[in-house]
Amino acid sequence: MTSLNNDTILNPDIECASRERIREIQLAKLQRQVKHAYANVAWYRERMDEMGVAPDDIKTLDDVRRLPFTDKTVLRDTYPYGLFAVPLDDVVRLHASSGTTGKPIVVGYTKGDLDVWAECIARIASMAGVTSRDRVQMSFGYGMFTGGFGLHYGCEHMGCMMIPASSGNTERQLMMINDYGSTVLIATPSYAMHICEAGEAAGIDWSKSTLRVGLFGGEPCTPALKREIESRMHIVCTDNYGLTEVMGPGVSGECLSSRHQQHIAEDHFLWEIVDPKTGEPLPEGEEGELVLTPLDKEAFPVLRYRTHDLTRITTEPCACGRTHARMDKVRTRTDDMLIIRGTNVFPSEIEDVLAGIEGVSPHYHIVVDNETGLDRMTVSVELLPEGMHDSFEKMEAFTKRVADTLTNTLLVRPRVKLVQPGTIARSEGKTKHVEDLRRK
């Protein structure tokens, strides 16, 4: 595995700036962005007028709290171009969410927006140790999803050789890694695990592969899954964070010194942590909902976007030398919460429990139903080969131990089904861990 001390700081004047300098940059850009949104987006102008707030009232960073929140409802209600702030002739690219829960979220980019995006991606790639000499195999799907094009052009901006493999056709992915000498794999962590397993089945010795870095995104990567991929593929895996509504990937990324946190590109994004119920600000270091205001968006300015992602943030300098704030990796969303017989359950809690049980893999699937009239949660847990037993009594005892351990944390007892290795479906895109049949 590659060493963990070879990340480079792409833009040290900005990434290592003092907190005072960072706040100066943020305030100047926030004031400019609020004026831009007010002048060119009717929805923001109407909301701010209703609240009695004018652009010139933003005199400090704390004044951002005087501005309206934005959420997905607003973006869907103004579909497709209601929040655009420039003529469509100035928009050089559109991206959109899948729209599986209603109207898709449509966002636009000017040439300037794409330049900022590429620079943000180059930063997170550099944090992971990627250099211009790398051969980057892009195994995200291309299309309206922001991940493929965002990371492609960001790494290309660095001077990397890009291999646009797209997702799927795993046999061909393995051929490309072997024949082209790919050194960086960009994928969802679940698809990277699938590539790993397919390679092992084909007789590939990953310790001799040219791959050295995995850049993961699109879905959370549990610590257990990351450790498994790193140990089996002999690569360093890093996560990055972003969302379509504020840009795409590149909002924050993991350096090689602080592997449980991600540096936010603070010169491009103003962050807040708020109480998810009240919207009131929370002190630094306390977990709450992440709210983001992009500071450089021309085509699609968004003020105070509620991400629904729960995290905590520190502004303490990092051992890597960067001074930009670090956010804990997002494991939980406020809208991912399941309510089972009055008890709040987050999938991330199940992931954490399973990570501490020997003999089970990080792969699981949750089904919730109420066929009996009461909410019922079934957790299918994939065994590792060493967790398999010929004895029915031993398997029954192991199933009970997993259920008891989950119950102690969740405070609601699930049904547990232990399944054979490799039987829980892997995904080329985002893995769907939860199936809530009550909604159907």
N, C-alpha and C positions, 0 to 999 in steps of 0.2 A: 504494500500500500504506500502511496505517496506520503511524504512527511507533511506535518501540519504547520509548517512555518514558512511557506513559500507564497503567501498571498502578497500582492503588491497594491499600493495605494495609488489609484489612477489619477486622482486630482488632490494632492496633499494640501494645497492652499485652501480648498473648501472642506475636504473631509477631515482635516485636522485643525480647523479654525476654532477660535475661542468661542465659548458660549455667548459672549457679548456680540461677537461678530456674526454668529449664526442668527441671533435674534434680530440684529439690524437688517440682515438680508431678508429674513422672513417678514418683518414689518413693512419694509419698502414694497416687497412683492405683494403682500396681502392688500395693502392700500390700492395698488394698481389693479389687482384682480377684482376687488369689490367694485371699483369704478367701471371696469370693463363689463362685469356681469350686470350691474345696474343699468348701464347705458344701452346694452344690447340684448338683454334677455327679459322679456316682459314679465315672466313669472317672478323673478327676483325683484324687479322694480315694484311690482304690485305688493309682494309680501313685505318688502322693506318699508314701503309707504304706509302699509297698514300698521306696522310696528313702530312707526315714527322714527326710523333710522335712515340717515343719509350717508353716502360714501365718506363725506368729510368728517363724520363722527368717529371713524376708525382711527384713533390716535395712538393706541397701544395694542399689543398682541392680545391682551385680555379683552379688548373690545370685540373680538371675534364672537364672543358669547352674545352680543347684541344682534347677531345675524340669524336668519332662519336656518333650521336644520333642513337637509335634503335627504330623501330616502327613495327606495325603489318605486314607491307609489307615485311620487312626483314624476319620476322618469317615465313611468308607463302612462301617466295621465297626459304627458306632453309629447307622446310618441307621434311621429318619429323625430321631428326636427325642432320641437318647441323650445328646447334649452340650448340650441345652437346660437352662437354669438357672432358668427361671421357668415357672409354670403356662401351659399353652397358651392359657388365657383372657386372658393378658396379652400374647400375641403378636398384633400387629396386621398383620403382613405376613410372607410367606414368599418367599424367592428360592431358586433352585437352579441348579447347573451343568447342562450338557447331558446328562451321563451317558453320553457316547459310548464311554467306556472302562470302563464298569461302572456301579455304582450312582451316581446323581447326588449331588452335595454339596448338602444342604438346610440353609439358614440361616434364622434367624428374627430379627425386630426388634420391640422394644417401641416405644411412642411416644417414649420418651427416646432410644432408638437412632436413630430416624429424624430426630430433632432434631439430634443430633450429626452425622449423615451430611449433612444439608442444610447445616450450617455448614461442614463440610469442603469440600463442593462449591462453596459460595459463595466460599471462599478461593481455590480454584484458578481459578475463573472470573475473580475479581478480578485475580489475577496475570496473566491473559491480556489484561486491559484491558476486560473485560465490565463494564457498569454497568446500573443499573436501567432505563435508557432503551433498552436493546437489545431487539431482536426476535429471539428464538432459535428457529431451526428445528431440531427434534429429528429427526435421521435415523438414530438407532439404532432397532432393533426394540424394541417393548414386549413384555413377557412375563416369564418366569422369570429371564431375563438381568438382571443388576443395572444395566447401563449406562443403559438408557432411563429407568427410573423414578428412579434415583439422580441423574442429571444434570438431569432434568426438575424434580424438586422442589427441588434445590439452587439452580437458576437462578430458579425461581419464588420461592424464599425471598428472593432478592435484589430481587425486584420486577420481573424481566424479563417481557416478554410472551412466553409460550410458544406455539409452533406445533407441535403434536404430529403431525408428518408421518409418523413411523415410517419404516422402511426400505422400499426398493423403489419401483416406479412412478416411474422417474427423470423421465419427462416431466412428471409432476405436481409433482415436487420443483422442477423448473425454473420451472414456472408459479407456485408459491408464492413462490419467491425474487423473481421479477419483480413479481408482483401485490401481495404482502404487504409487500414491502420488507424482507425478512429481512436482518439485519445480522450474525448469528452462525450458523454451521453446526456442528452436532454430528454426527459420523459417524466411522466407521473411516477411516483415511487412504486405504485402497484404494477405498472407496466415494466419498469426496470426489473422488478422481482420476477416477472413472467419471462423476460428475456434471459435473466440469470438461470432460471430453472430449465428453460428450453435449451440453453447452451450446455448445461450440465448433462441433460438427457442426450444431447448430440455428441457428447464426449469432449467438450471444450474444457481445457484447463485454464480457468480464469486468472490464475496466478501468472500465466505467461502471456496474457492478453496485453495489447497496447493501451487499453483503457486505463485511465488513472483518476478521472473526476466524473462524478455524476451531479448534474444540476437539476434538481427536482422542483416541481411546482404543480399547480393545478388541483392539488388535494393535500391535506395534512399528511405528514410522514411521521409516524410514531417513532419514538426512540428505539423500540424493539425492532421495528422493520428496518430502520436505518442501520442498526448494528448488524442485522442479518445480511443486508445487501453488502455492506462494507467488508464483512468477514468472508463472504462467499465469492464476491466479485473482485476483491482486493483493490478497491477504489475508495476515494474519499467522497462522501456524499454531502452536499449542502442543500439547504432549502432556501427558497426566496418567496416573497409575499407580494401580492398585488391583487387588484380587482378591476374588472372592465370599467366600472363607473368612474374611476379616478385616473386611469391610464391603462392598466394591465399589469403584468409582472414588472418588477423593478422598484416598487415602493420601498422595499427593504430587502436585505439579504444577509446571509450568515457569513461572518468571517471565520478564519481558522483558529482564532484565539478564544472566542466566546461562542461555543457551538450550540448553546441552548437559547441564544438570542439572535436578533437580526438588526443591523444598523438601518435606520430610516434615512432616506435622502432628504435631510431637513431643509436644504436650500430649495427643494422643489415641493415639499409637502409640509403643511402645518398640522400637527397632531394635537388631539385632545383625548383625555380619558374621562368618560362621564358615567354616571349611574345609569344603567340601561332602563330603569323604571322612570326616573325623574328627569334625566337629561342634565342634571347638575354636575359640575366638575368634581373630580375626585383628586386627592393628593397624589403626587408622584410616588410610584411604587405600589399603589393599591390597584387591584384588578378591577377593570370596568370595560365598558364598550369603547372601542376605538372609533374616533371621529376624525375624518381627514378632509383638509381643504387643499386641493392642488393649487400651486402658486404660479404656474406658468402656462396653464391651459388656455389656448386661444380659441379653438373651435368650440369647445365644450367645457366652459368654466363651471365648476361645481363647488358650492359653498357648504361647508360643514356636513359632509356626507356621512350618514350613520351606517357603518359597515356591518353592524350586528356581530362583529367578532370581539371576543373577550380576550384581553391581554393586560399586561402591566408593563410600564416603561421606566427606564432609568436613564439619567443623563450623566452618570458617572463615566469618566473616560475609560476606554477599553485598552486591554493590554496590547492590542494590535496597533495602537497609536491614533485611531480614529476617535473623534470627539462627538460625532453625531449620536443622538439618542438611540438606545437599543430597546426593542420590544421583545417580550417573550414570544416564542412561537405560538401561533394561534392553534389551539386544540379544540376550542369550543365556540359555538355561535349561539347567540340568544335564541335564534329560530331553529336550532337543531335539537332543542330540549324536548324530550319525551315526557309526558305526564302519565305515569302508570299507577292507577288506583290512588291518585292524589300525591304521588311522590315524583319529584323531579329527577329525571335520569338523563345524563349526557353520554353519548357513545364514547367519548374520550375517557370516561371513568372505567368503562368496560375494557378499553384498550390497556389502560394502566394496570388493571388487575391481572389481565391475561399475561402481561409482560413479566409479571413476577411469579408465574407458575411454570415450573419445569415440565417439559414434555409437550407443550402446546406451541403452535406457531402464532405469528401476529395476525393471521387471517381469520376473520370472523364474519358472521352475518346475523342481523337481528330482525326478527319478524314479530310484529305486535298485532294482535287481533282481539276481538271481544265476542267470539263465537258463542261462548258460554254465558254471555251477559256481563262478564267481568273482564277488565283488561287483562291480557295475558301476554307475556314477553318470552319468546324463545330465542336463545342464543346458540347458534351453531358455531362450534369451535373446532378448528382444524388441528389435528394432532401432528406432532413430529414423529418420524419413524421410531425414535426411542421411547415415545409415549404409548406405543401400541403394546397390548398384552393379549396373549392367547386366552387367558383366564377371564371368563365372564364376570366372576366375582371381583377381580381386580379392576376391570373396566367400570363396573357399577360403583365401586368405592371411589375411583378417580372422578367419575362424573359427579358424585355427591360432593367431593372435595371442591371441585371447581364451582359448583352451584353455591356451596356454603361460603366460599371466599367472595364470590360476587355479591351474595346477599349481605354480607357484613359491611360492604362498601356502599351498595346501592340502596339498602334498607327496603328492598322489595325482592322477593325471591323469583328468579327466572327459571324457566325450564332450560336445561342444558342438553344439547345434542353433540356428542363427540363424533367427528367425521374423519375419514381417512385422509392422509397427506395428499395434497393436490386436488381435492374435490371441491373446494370453495372457488367459485369462478374468479379468475383474474380479469382485469380490464385493460384495454388499450388506452382508455381515457380515465376519467374520474371513477373511482370505485364507489359503488353504492352499497353502503354498509347496512342501511336501515330500510325495511319495507313495512310501512304502517298501513295495514289492511283496514284499520278503522275508518280511514279517510275515504275508502272505496265503498 
